[in-house]
Every structure is written in structure tokens, then in C-alpha cells.
Amino acid sequence: MLRMPIDRFEAAVVEAIESIPEDILEHLENIAITVDDEPSAEELEELGMAEDDLLFGLYQGVPLTERGAIPQGELPDRIVIYRLPLLEACTNRRELMREIRDTVIHEVGHYFGFDEHELP
């Protein structure tokens, strides 16, 4: 398994977020992007995944396309990037950086209302 200190991994996630074009970033509101080691068994079960399946990221919230016109004091949406599955799946730093960026963009796509089959 590839190794990377948590602070460097978190910095890579920030770098991935900052690589998103400004005209898209300006529409991200009321959302937290965090890093966890790995998904819980309950999260995997909810998604219909086996415990040994690799999940790189997860969007939790109400996509923009499903929100009402007037905000109702909703909790922030959340994107979680899972560190250990990404480290397990990647063989070198370049691949890891690409997968982190792809995962961040994929989960941001869910925030904007894109379904799984519409995202890379």
C-alpha cells in the first residue's frame, strides 16, 4: 500500500478542490469537504457495497437540483474523501494525486445533481 502522511493527503485534497474552475467553485455553498480514513460498514451497506469494496469518496446531502428555491436552514452537505482506499488502490504518487482529484470532482458532480452514470 502506498503511504502518505495525513497532512500531505489533506493538502492534496485542498489542491484538488483548488483545481476546480472558479465558475464552478463559486456555486459551492453550505458544503464541507473532509477526509476520513475509510467508510463505515453502515455506509458501505447503504450503498450496497461489500466490506472489501473500495469506496474513494461519498457525497452526503441534497443535490442542488432537488432543493427548493428558499433554503430551509439545512445542515451543510458533506463530501468525504476516504484516504485508506485511495492509498490501497494507487501504486504511485502521480496516480494517487489523479485519483484524489477525480474523486473530488466526481463527488462535487453529485452535489450539482449528476447521477452516478453521468459522472466519470
Phi and psi in degrees as GROMACS dihedral restraints (atoms count N, CA, C in turn):
[ dihedral_restraints ]
;  ai    aj    ak    al  type     phi  dphi    fc
    3     4     5     6     1   -64.0    20    10
    4     5     6     7     1   149.6    20    10
    6     7     8     9     1  -120.6    20    10
    7     8     9    10     1   143.0    20    10
    9    10    11    12     1  -158.7    20    10
   10    11    12    13     1   129.5    20    10
   12    13    14    15     1   -58.9    20    10
   13    14    15    16     1   149.1    20    10
   15    16    17    18     1   -56.9    20    10
   16    17    18    19     1   -40.0    20    10
   18    19    20    21     1   -66.5    20    10
   19    20    21    22     1   -35.5    20    10
   21    22    23    24     1   -71.5    20    10
   22    23    24    25     1   -36.1    20    10
   24    25    26    27     1   -64.4    20    10
   25    26    27    28     1   -46.7    20    10
   27    28    29    30     1   -61.2    20    10
   28    29    30    31     1   -37.8    20    10
   30    31    32    33     1   -64.2    20    10
   31    32    33    34     1   -35.8    20    10
   33    34    35    36     1   -66.6    20    10
   34    35    36    37     1   -35.8    20    10
   36    37    38    39     1   -66.7    20    10
   37    38    39    40     1   -43.7    20    10
   39    40    41    42     1   -60.8    20    10
   40    41    42    43     1   -42.6    20    10
   42    43    44    45     1   -60.5    20    10
   43    44    45    46     1   -40.7    20    10
   45    46    47    48     1   -64.5    20    10
   46    47    48    49     1   -41.8    20    10
   48    49    50    51     1   -62.3    20    10
   49    50    51    52     1   -45.2    20    10
   51    52    53    54     1   -67.1    20    10
   52    53    54    55     1   -18.0    20    10
   54    55    56    57     1   -80.5    20    10
   55    56    57    58     1   -10.4    20    10
   57    58    59    60     1   -72.7    20    10
   58    59    60    61     1   134.9    20    10
   60    61    62    63     1   -55.2    20    10
   61    62    63    64     1   143.2    20    10
   63    64    65    66     1   -57.1    20    10
   64    65    66    67     1   -37.2    20    10
   66    67    68    69     1   -68.2    20    10
   67    68    69    70     1   -16.9    20    10
   69    70    71    72     1   -91.7    20    10
   70    71    72    73     1   -44.9    20    10
   72    73    74    75     1   -56.8    20    10
   73    74    75    76     1   -36.0    20    10
   75    76    77    78     1   -66.1    20    10
   76    77    78    79     1   -14.7    20    10
   78    79    80    81     1   -95.1    20    10
   79    80    81    82     1    -3.6    20    10
   81    82    83    84     1   -81.1    20    10
   82    83    84    85     1   112.0    20    10
   84    85    86    87     1  -132.3    20    10
   85    86    87    88     1   144.8    20    10
   87    88    89    90     1    55.9    20    10
   88    89    90    91     1    48.3    20    10
   90    91    92    93     1  -138.2    20    10
   91    92    93    94     1   137.5    20    10
   93    94    95    96     1  -109.7    20    10
   94    95    96    97     1   133.5    20    10
   96    97    98    99     1  -113.7    20    10
   97    98    99   100     1   118.9    20    10
   99   100   101   102     1  -126.8    20    10
  100   101   102   103     1   167.6    20    10
  102   103   104   105     1  -118.7    20    10
  103   104   105   106     1   129.3    20    10
  105   106   107   108     1  -123.4    20    10
  106   107   108   109     1   160.6    20    10
  108   109   110   111     1   -64.2    20    10
  109   110   111   112     1   -50.3    20    10
  111   112   113   114     1  -160.6    20    10
  112   113   114   115     1   160.4    20    10
  114   115   116   117     1   -70.8    20    10
  115   116   117   118     1   153.8    20    10
  117   118   119   120     1   -76.5    20    10
  118   119   120   121     1   162.4    20    10
  120   121   122   123     1   -59.8    20    10
  121   122   123   124     1   -36.3    20    10
  123   124   125   126     1   -65.7    20    10
  124   125   126   127     1   -41.3    20    10
  126   127   128   129     1   -63.0    20    10
  127   128   129   130     1   -44.7    20    10
  129   130   131   132     1   -62.4    20    10
  130   131   132   133     1   -42.3    20    10
  132   133   134   135     1   -62.1    20    10
  133   134   135   136     1   -44.0    20    10
  135   136   137   138     1   -57.4    20    10
  136   137   138   139     1   -33.8    20    10
  138   139   140   141     1   -88.4    20    10
  139   140   141   142     1    -1.6    20    10
  141   142   143   144     1    73.5    20    10
  142   143   144   145     1    28.1    20    10
  144   145   146   147     1  -105.2    20    10
  145   146   147   148     1   151.3    20    10
  147   148   149   150     1   -79.0    20    10
  148   149   150   151     1   158.5    20    10
  150   151   152   153     1   -62.3    20    10
  151   152   153   154     1   -23.3    20    10
  153   154   155   156     1   -95.8    20    10
  154   155   156   157     1     2.5    20    10
  156   157   158   159     1   -72.0    20    10
  157   158   159   160     1   148.2    20    10
  159   160   161   162     1   -96.5    20    10
  160   161   162   163     1   121.1    20    10
  162   163   164   165     1  -114.7    20    10
  163   164   165   166     1   120.1    20    10
  165   166   167   168     1   -87.4    20    10
  166   167   168   169     1   -30.8    20    10
  168   169   170   171     1  -159.1    20    10
  169   170   171   172     1   164.3    20    10
  171   172   173   174     1  -149.6    20    10
  172   173   174   175     1   131.6    20    10
  174   175   176   177     1   -98.6    20    10
  175   176   177   178     1   128.8    20    10
  177   178   179   180     1  -124.5    20    10
  178   179   180   181     1   115.2    20    10
  180   181   182   183     1   158.4    20    10
  181   182   183   184     1  -165.1    20    10
  183   184   185   186     1  -109.7    20    10
  184   185   186   187     1   114.7    20    10
  186   187   188   189     1   -58.1    20    10
  187   188   189   190     1   151.1    20    10
  189   190   191   192     1   -53.9    20    10
  190   191   192   193     1   -34.7    20    10
  192   193   194   195     1   -69.8    20    10
  193   194   195   196     1   -13.1    20    10
  195   196   197   198     1  -110.6    20    10
  196   197   198   199     1     6.0    20    10
  198   199   200   201     1   -90.4    20    10
  199   200   201   202     1   152.0    20    10
  201   202   203   204     1   -75.5    20    10
  202   203   204   205     1   168.5    20    10
  204   205   206   207     1   -68.5    20    10
  205   206   207   208     1   -30.0    20    10
  207   208   209   210     1  -112.1    20    10
  208   209   210   211     1   119.2    20    10
  210   211   212   213     1   -59.4    20    10
  211   212   213   214     1   142.9    20    10
  213   214   215   216     1  -110.7    20    10
  214   215   216   217     1    33.0    20    10
  216   217   218   219     1    66.8    20    10
  217   218   219   220     1    37.6    20    10
  219   220   221   222     1   -70.9    20    10
  220   221   222   223     1   152.4    20    10
  222   223   224   225     1   -64.7    20    10
  223   224   225   226     1   156.3    20    10
  225   226   227   228     1   -63.2    20    10
  226   227   228   229     1   144.6    20    10
  228   229   230   231     1   -68.4    20    10
  229   230   231   232     1   166.2    20    10
  231   232   233   234     1  -142.4    20    10
  232   233   234   235     1   134.2    20    10
  234   235   236   237     1  -114.7    20    10
  235   236   237   238     1   127.5    20    10
  237   238   239   240     1  -113.5    20    10
  238   239   240   241     1   129.5    20    10
  240   241   242   243     1  -105.9    20    10
  241   242   243   244     1   124.9    20    10
  243   244   245   246     1   -95.2    20    10
  244   245   246   247     1   114.5    20    10
  246   247   248   249     1   -67.0    20    10
  247   248   249   250     1   -52.3    20    10
  249   250   251   252     1   -64.8    20    10
  250   251   252   253     1   -42.3    20    10
  252   253   254   255     1   -61.8    20    10
  253   254   255   256     1   -36.9    20    10
  255   256   257   258     1   -66.5    20    10
  256   257   258   259     1   -43.2    20    10
  258   259   260   261     1   -64.3    20    10
  259   260   261   262     1   -35.6    20    10
  261   262   263   264     1   -68.9    20    10
  262   263   264   265     1   -36.9    20    10
  264   265   266   267     1   -81.0    20    10
  265   266   267   268     1   -23.7    20    10
  267   268   269   270     1   -98.4    20    10
  268   269   270   271     1   146.3    20    10
  270   271   272   273     1  -103.9    20    10
  271   272   273   274     1   -14.6    20    10
  273   274   275   276     1  -151.5    20    10
  274   275   276   277     1   168.9    20    10
  276   277   278   279     1   -63.2    20    10
  277   278   279   280     1   -40.9    20    10
  279   280   281   282     1   -60.3    20    10
  280   281   282   283     1   -45.8    20    10
  282   283   284   285     1   -62.7    20    10
  283   284   285   286     1   -41.4    20    10
  285   286   287   288     1   -61.6    20    10
  286   287   288   289     1   -46.0    20    10
  288   289   290   291     1   -61.4    20    10
  289   290   291   292     1   -40.5    20    10
  291   292   293   294     1   -65.7    20    10
  292   293   294   295     1   -43.1    20    10
  294   295   296   297     1   -67.4    20    10
  295   296   297   298     1   -38.0    20    10
  297   298   299   300     1   -61.7    20    10
  298   299   300   301     1   -49.1    20    10
  300   301   302   303     1   -60.8    20    10
  301   302   303   304     1   -46.7    20    10
  303   304   305   306     1   -59.9    20    10
  304   305   306   307     1   -39.7    20    10
  306   307   308   309     1   -68.0    20    10
  307   308   309   310     1   -44.4    20    10
  309   310   311   312     1   -59.6    20    10
  310   311   312   313     1   -48.0    20    10
  312   313   314   315     1   -63.1    20    10
  313   314   315   316     1   -40.7    20    10
  315   316   317   318     1   -59.5    20    10
  316   317   318   319     1   -48.0    20    10
  318   319   320   321     1   -70.5    20    10
  319   320   321   322     1   -35.3    20    10
  321   322   323   324     1   -62.5    20    10
  322   323   324   325     1   -35.5    20    10
  324   325   326   327     1   -59.0    20    10
  325   326   327   328     1   -40.0    20    10
  327   328   329   330     1   -63.3    20    10
  328   329   330   331     1   -38.3    20    10
  330   331   332   333     1   -57.3    20    10
  331   332   333   334     1   -39.1    20    10
  333   334   335   336     1   -81.8    20    10
  334   335   336   337     1    -0.6    20    10
  336   337   338   339     1   100.4    20    10
  337   338   339   340     1     7.4    20    10
  339   340   341   342     1   -77.4    20    10
  340   341   342   343     1   137.3    20    10
  342   343   344   345     1   -79.3    20    10
  343   344   345   346     1   164.9    20    10
  345   346   347   348     1   -53.0    20    10
  346   347   348   349     1   -43.3    20    10
  348   349   350   351     1   -74.1    20    10
  349   350   351   352     1   -11.0    20    10
  351   352   353   354     1   -94.2    20    10
  352   353   354   355     1    -7.3    20    10
  354   355   356   357     1  -108.1    20    10
  355   356   357   358     1   150.0    20    10
